[in-house]
Amino acid sequence: MNTPSVRVAQVALPVPLPQAFDYLPPSEQALPPVGSRVLVPFGRRQLVGVVLNHGPTTTPLKKLKAIDKVLDEALLGEDVLALHAWASRYYAYPVGEAVELLLPPALRRAKPFRSALPKAYQLTQAGRDADAGRAHAQRRCLEWLAAGPVAREALIEGGVQPATIKTLVDKGWVEQTERCPVVKLTPGPTLNVEQRGAVEAIAKGIDRFGVHLLAGTTGSGKTEVYLQLAKQVLDNQGQVLIMAPEIGLSPQLIRRVEARLGVRAFVYHSEMSASERLACWQAARSGQAAVVIGTRSAVFLSFHALGLIVVDEEHDASFKQIDGARYHGRDLAVWRAKHLNVPIVLGSATPSLESLNNVNEGRYQQHTLTQRASDAPQPRWCIIDQRGEHEGLSDELLVKIEHHLSQGQQVLLYRNRRGFAPVMMCQACGWQADCHRCSAHMTLHQSQSRLQCHHCGHQTAPPPRCPSCQDPNLIPLGAGTERLESVLGERFPDHPIHRVDRDVMTGRHDFEALLAQVKTGGPCILVGTQMLAKGHHLPKVTLAAVLDVDQALFSSDFRAPERLGQAVFQVAGRAGRVVDAAQPRAEFVLQTRHPEHPLLAQLQQGDYIGFAKALLTERVQAGLPPAQALVLLRAEAHQSEAAVTFLQLAGQCLAEAGLDVQGPIPAIMAKRGGYWRYQSWVQAPTRAQLIDGVSQHWTALYALPAAKTVRWHVDVDPTEL
C-alpha cells in the first residue's frame, strides 16, 4: 500500500499520451525541484523529461521506477511552466509536449547542460598588426573586427565564410570572446504626431499588463513605435521579446532593432542549428539577451526579466501551429504578458478579426496610425476585368507594367501559386492530372518537368499522352509564379525578372540577398507568393498587383474573405512607400473575373478597418468565430468509415458534457496524403464552457477503442478548415 507521506515527481515525457508519469527520486536523493531536466526509464528506453510537479501517487510503489539521473536542477522557471500548464489545458494537447516546447533541441538529448553562449570574435594583438596581403576575404574580416567584437552569425550574414574565420583563428589573428559585440547606435527618424501619440499612450502603462493593438496602415512606422517602447524597457534593465511571423523577416528586423537600440538582437527560429538555438535560449534565460526576435516558438523561451512583448503582423496565420501542440503564438503571448504583468503590443496594418473583436469588448486598447511615416500618399487602386485574358496577365496590366519600368521604377506582382500551372488538362476528354493521394490537382513545374502535389509532396513525370483517351494535346491551365516569370521574361527581355517562392529561395540568406539587391538596383519585376507580400520596404516599387482573387471570393472557408482582405491590403502597401516627385503616382491593381462582386467593392474603398468591421458583423450574426468560440475535432484514416465512427463516438462523449457537436462532415480537402479527413464542430454558449467541457473530457477520447484506428486531434480556435 502507498504511504500518504510518499511524494513523487510528475514528469512530462515526449510520448503521445495525455498524462505525466510518476517517478520516485533517484537513489538516496531528494526529489529534484520542479522545472528540473531528468533522465528516466520508460519501457526499454531512457527518455529526457521535465519535472512538472510533486505530489502523491495512486500507483503502488512497487510498480514505480526511480529517476535515473537529474541532468539539470530547476532549469525551467515558474513562468514558462505556468504558460505550458495553461496552454496544455486550453489547447488540449498532451503535457508531454513540454519537452518539445520548453527545451531547445540540444536539451532534449541525455547530455549535461553546457554553456553555449553565442560566439563573438575579436582581434588579437597579432591580428591588429597583421597584413592579410592579397587575401581579400581575410582583410575584409580584419577590417570589420577592428571596430570591436562582432557576432559570428553577423559575420556570416555579412558574407564572411566560416572557413575564413577558422583560418584567422588558426593564425592567431582572431579569437573568441564573451564580450558583447559592439553595435553602433543610429538615431531613428522623428516621430510624427500619430506615432508620438501611440508611444505616449502605451508608455503610460509600461510597468503593467495591457494589450495594445497598434493598427497602422502599411508604411506608417509601427516598428519605430515598438523601438521607442523597447528603449524604455531596456533603460529599466528589462528584456524585450519581438515575435515575427516569418523567418525571412528576421534579418531586416535584426539590423533595424540593433541600430536603433544599440544592443545585439538574438534570434530564435526553427531553421537555426541546435547549437544556435541553445545559445539564444541560454542568453535569454541568463539575461544576456536584452532583445530576442523569434517566430511563434519563441513564446516559450525562458527569460530573466521580460518587460515587453511585441507581436508584429499579429494577424498572420503562421502564428498558429498546425500540427503537434496546436497553439496560437499570439494568444499565448497575451497570456504570458498577463501572467508577468507586462505590456504587450500587437501590430498590424490588417488586424485579425479576433483582435478587433477584443477591442470592441474592451479587452484590448486600439491605437491607430492612418498616415504613412514618409507622408507618401496611398496608391491609386484599380480593378481590372480579366475575363477573356490568358496567361494570368491582362493587356491593361501589361501596359501599366511597361509604363512604370520605363520610368525607372519597380513592379511587384503577387500570385499565391508556385509552379508553372495549377492544372494539366486534356483538351479532348477533360482529364485532369490529380493526385491519387489527395483531393487536389497536381501542379506542373515545367522547368523540372514534373507534376507535384503541393499538399503531400507526391511527384511524377508529366504523361506524354492523356491516360484516359491517349490524346497528346495536354494543356497547362492557369498561371503560377514560374509561368508568370516566363511570360514576363518574353514581354520585358531588357529587365530582370525576380521570382520569389520556395522553389527558388532555397538558401538561408537567398531572400535577404535578393531584397538588398532590389533596394539598390534599377527597374525590375518581382513576382512571387506570400513571402513577398508583407513586411518589406521596397522604396522603388510603384506598381503592385494581386493577380488572382477569384478562388477566395467563392471559398467554403468562412475565413477566406478576411484572408483575402489582408493579402490585398498588404500587397497594396508595398507600392509608393516614399515621397519622390520624380516617381510616377503609385498604383495598385487587382485582377479578377468577377469585378462586380460586392466584396471587391468593399475592398476598393481602401479602408481595411471598415472592411474588417463589416466582416465581423457578419460573423456575429452567423455565430462564427470570433463572436463564438469553436473547437474542431478532427480524425483521418485510410478508410473513411474508421474516421467517421471515431468522430461519432467522440461526439457522443462531448455531447454528454453539454457541448453542441455538429458532424462528422468531410474536411474541405477530404483526402490528403492517402488519409480521408473528417471533422466535427464543437461549440458552447460561452468560451469558458467550451474549454472546460473539452479539457475535462478529451482525455477520455484516448480510451475509445476507435481512437486506436485513426489519427485524431483537437484543434481549439482553428484557423483553417
Secondary structure, DSSP 8 states (H G I E B T S, - for coil): ---TT--EEEEE-SSSSSS-EEEB-STT-----TT-EEEEEETTEEEEEEEEEEE--SS-GGG--B-SEEEETT-S-HHHHHHHHHHHHHTT--GGGHHHHHS-GGGGSSS--------EEEE-HHHHH---TT-HHHHHHHHHHTTS-EEHHHHHHTT--HHHHHHHHHHTSEEEE-S-------------HHHHHHHHHHHTTTTS-EEEEEEE-TTS-HHHHHHHHHHHHHHTT-EEEEE-S-GGGHHHHHHHHHHHHSS-EEEE-TTS-HHHHHHHHHHHHHT--SEEEE-GGGGG---SSEEEEEEETTT-GGGB--SSS--BHHHHHHHHHHHHT-EEEEEESS--HHHHHHHHTTSSEEEEE-S-TT-----EEEEEE-TT--TT--HHHHHHHHHHHHTT-EEEEE-S--SSBSEEEETTT--B-B-SSSSSB-EEETTTTEEE-TTT--EE---SS-TTT--S-EEEES--HHHHHHHHHHH-TTS-EEEESTTT--STTHHHHHHHHHHHS-S-EEEESGGGTSS---TTEEEEEE---HHHHT-SSTTHHHHHHHHHHHHHTTS--S--TTS---EEEEEES-TT-HHHHHHHT--HHHHHHHHHHHHHHHT-TTTS--EEEEEEESSHHHHHHHHHHHHHHHHTTT-EEEEEEEEEEEEETTEEEEEEEEE-SSHHHHHHHHHHHHHHHTTSGGGGGSEEEEEES-S--
